[in-house]
Amino acid sequence: MISDGTNSVITTLQASSAFSDWKPFEYRSEITSIIVITIIMTLVLVYYNFSMKKLDPNKPPKGIAFFIFNLLGAFKTLVYEIMGKEFIKFTPYIFTVFCYIFLCNIISVVGFENPTALTTVTFALGLFTTLGTIILGIKYQKSSFFYKFLFKFYIKTKSGNKVMIPYFFNPFGITDIIMPWISISLRLWANIMAGALILGLFYALPMVMFRRDPTVLEPGPEVILFSLFAVPFHGFLDWLVGSIQAFVFVVLTLCYWSGSTEPEEESQVKKIKKKSPLSELKMSAEKRNQSNVDLINVSTIE
């Protein structure tokens, strides 16, 4: 009886439109795009590695190596400003993720499908950001990282310090981990999907105007004529928006990681002293000068 009931439920689910259209093991055109992007990035990075090994220390790099060298320097500065000198080692990962997302966003210009128009790809990228947040939080916050999963109250001692007393599990603390993952993934997917839909509607417009079926892939002369006017849209939606979304993704990743490296409870418990505007300006100037000195030292060492 149980097996018959289970079989009937499975049959009903398979007959529904939602499950009949879901084919997780079907080869999609986006997989071809991912393979092409992986090959391109591998060849470029291997070429850059060999170029830098053969480079004369007294001469600057040339060509593609010069462009990648300066781009890496810009991302190194970005990582330093958001996370600090200790975390400059994350620059290769951040640079690789940026290049991968950027190529995924613009590969439709040459006729391939956008991998980032699939939630599978964006949620996989967001998962790595979330795992990095958890790992860094456990490494730097230690036991304080798990306090967000507890209801707690504070007791003020005679010396003026505050002591935290956890007393129950807080299920809402899980949202601090899940919601950034969902947010950063859906943000990337929604922007790329919106651009693809706008371009699709633009190409379908002449077919509708001339009373042709836009679902039939038989472009006539009107579609070819309209494609000439689509160049600015591709430049904006593919190149500009694609680069912006790739940059926003890596910046959000660095912000999440930077927040997980700061002791959570110390930032909540420590007292904030009032400072005069003059002292705040002086401290900001000293901090800016120190950051410039650190950047010069880092570039000199490397």
N, C-alpha and C positions, 0 to 999 in steps of 0.2 A: 504493500500500500504506500509506504513512504517513497519507494523508488518510483512508483507510478506518478505520485504527486510531484516529485522533483522533476521528472522528465516532462510533465505537462507544463510546469513553470518555465523550464528551459526552452521548451518549444514555443511558448507564448512570447518570451523575451526575444528569441531569435526572429520571430515573425514580425515584431514591432519594427517600425521604420528606423528608430534610433540605433538599435543593435544591428539591424541588417546592413546599415550604411557604415558601421564601424568595422574597419579592416586593419587591425594593428600591424599585420605582417605583410601588407601589400606594399610593393615598391612604388614610391612616389617620386615625382620629378624633383622635389626639394632635396632628396638624397643625392641626386646628381649634382645639384648646386653645392652641397656641402663638400662633396668629394673634390670638385673643381677648386673651391676656395681653399681647401686643405692643401692641395697640390701647389697652388699659387703661393700661399704663405710659406710653405716649406722651401720652395725653390728660392724665394726672395731672401728668407732668413739665412739659408745656407750660403747664398751668394754674399750676403752682408758679412757673415762670419769669416769667410775666406778673404774678403776684401780688407777687413780690419786686421787680419793676421799678417797680410802682406803689406800693410800700409807703413809708409815711412813715418816715424814719430815726428819728424820736422815738417811734414807736409799734411795739409788737410785732406780728408777723403773727397772723392769726386763722384758725380753721377748719382745713382740710386743710393749708394752708401752714404753720401753726404746728406741726402734728404732724410734717411732713416736715422743717421747720427743726431741730427738736430731735433728730429721728432722725439727720439728717446730722451734727449736732454730736457725737452719741454715736459714730458711726462715725469721725469725724475724730479723736476721742480714742483710739479703738481702734487706728487706723493709726499714730498718734503713739507709743503705748505699745509697739507691736510692732516697728515699723520705724524710727521716729525722725521728727524734724521735717522732714527733707529730703523725705520720701516722703508727706507729707500730700496731695500732688497726686493720689495714687492713690485718694483717698476717693470720688470720683464713680463710678469703676469698681466698687469694692468694694460701694458702696451699691446700684448697679444690679444687680449679680449677686445680692446678697442678696434684693432685692425680686423678681427674676425667679424664683429658686428657690423662694422662699416662696409666690408665686402658683401656681407649677407644683404645689406640694405640696398646696395647699388648694383647688384649682379643682374637685376631684371633689365638693366639698360642694354645688355647684350643678349637678351632673350631667355635667360634662365629664370626660374621661380625664386622668389624671396624666401629663404628659410626662416627668417624672423617673422614672417606672416603666419607661422604655425605656433600655437601655444606650447607645443612639445619642446621646441627649440628654446623659446624664451624662458620657460619654467626650468629647463635644464641649466641655462646660464644663471638664472636667479638662485638655483639650488647651490651652486658653487659659492655664490656670495653669502648665502645663509650658513653654509658649513664653515666658511672662513670666519664669520661672525661668532659662531659657537666656539670654534677652536681658540680664537684669540681671547674671547671672553673667559674661557676656562683657564687659559694660560696666564692672563694678566690679572683678572679679578679673583681667580681661585674660588673659594667658597662663596664669595660675595655674588658671583654670577648666578647662583641658584637662589639667592634671596628674592628675586623677582617672582619666583614660583611659590612664595609663602606670604600669608597674611602676617603682619607684624606690627608691633607697637614699640614705642621708645620710652625708656625710663630715665629721668634726669637724676644724676647722682649729686652728692654734695659738692663735689669738685667742679660741677658745671658741665661734665661730659654727658653724652647720651648713649645709653646702652640699648641695643636692639633685642627684642624678645620675640622670636617667631612662635606662632601657636597653631597654624593650620595651613593646609595646602591651598594655594591660590590658582585655580584653573585658568583664570584670565591672564596669568603671566605668560602662558603659551602664545598668546596673541603677539607678544613682543618679538617672538621668533617667526611666527607664520605670516603675520600681516606685512612686514617688510618684503618677504619673499614674494607674496602675491602682488604687492604694489609694484615692485621693480620689474616683475615679469609682465604683468598686464600693461604697464605703462609702455614698454617697448613694443609689445605685440599690437596694442591698440593704435599707436601712431603709425606703424608700418602698414597695418591692415587698412587704416583709413586712407593713406596715400594710394595704396593699390586699388581701392574701391573708386576713388576719385578719378584715377587714370582710366579704369575700366568703364566708368560712366562716360568719360570724355570720348573714348573710342566708340562707344555704343550710340552716342548722340547722332552722328550722321546716318547710321543705319535706321534709326527710328524716324529721322526726318524724311528719309526716302522710302519709308514704309517697308523696310526689310527686317527680317528676323535677326535681332542682335545676338541670339544664342548660337546661330550658325556661323562657324568660322570660315566665312567666304568673303574676305574683304574686297570691296569693289573700289572703283576709282575715287569715290567720295571719302572712303576711309583713308586711302593713301594720301589724299589731299589734306585731310584733317590731321594726319600724322605729322605733317610739316609744322603745324601750329602747336604740336604737343611737345616740342623740344624745350621750350621754357618751363613747362610743367614738370618734365623729367628732371630738368636742372634744379628746380626748387624742391620737388617732392622726393626725388631719389638722392641727389647729391647733398643738398643743404640739410634737409630734414634728416637724411640718413646719418650724416656726420654729427649733427647735433644730438640725435638720440643715442648714438654710440658714446659720445662724450658724456652725456647725462648719466648713462648707465654706469660708467666707470667712476664718475664722481660720487654717485650715490653709494657705490660699493665701498669706496674709500671712506665715506662718511659713516657708514654702518660699522666698518672695521675700526675706525678711529674711536667711535663711541664705546665699542666693546673692550678697548684697551685701557679705558679710564676706570679707576675704582668707583663702583656705583655708589656704595654706601658712604664713602668718604666725601663725595661731591654733594650728598644730601645732608650730611651731618655737620660738615665744617661751617663755621660761622663766617658770614660775609660782612666785612668791615666797610664802613662808609669812607670813601676817599674823595678828596677835593679834585675838581677838574684839572688843576695844574699837575697834581701828582699822577693822575691817570694819563695825561699827555706825555709826561716824562717817562712813565713806565712803557707806554706804547712805542715811544721813540727808541728806548733802549732795547726793547724786544725786536724791533725792526732792524736795528743795527746788528744785533746778535745773529738774526736769521741770515742777513747778508754775509756776515763773516763765516757762518757755518756752510753756506752754499759755496763760497769761494774755497773753503778747506776741502769740501767733498769733491768739487771738480778738480782740485789740485791733486788729491790722492788718487783719483781715478785716471 
